[in-house]
């Protein structure tokens, strides 16, 4: 039973990273009416973000792999698993905060109208995605 809960926790932690991804510049270009200059600025920012956040993403990935290996043991050590869950949670929180700061930089490139439209798009996507824990 504990193993099953830990496996589910690991899957939920990893799936959160998938839902945290923001839409691509290409996908939003038409929806927001982005100018060529805005597209270039956003692509440059996305490239810079990818390079600078790589160590944090790698830390989260490594932590998730460590958690999976701990849980795959025939008799998982609850203390080690718990510590790894907390470490992974801390790493994911730091990554989420860093992504949020980058998102703020990206929004600053947009006009107020484009920012409002982006908020509407994000709210719509948020409402349409499945919620964790709902079976």
Secondary structure, DSSP 8 states (H G I E B T S, - for coil): -HHHHHHHHHHHHHHHHHHT----HHHHHHHHT--HHHHHHHHHHHHHHHHHHHHHHHHHHHHHHHHHHHHHSTT--HHHHHHHHHHHHHHHHHHHHHHHHHHHHHHHHS-HHHHHHHHHHHHHHHHHS--TT--
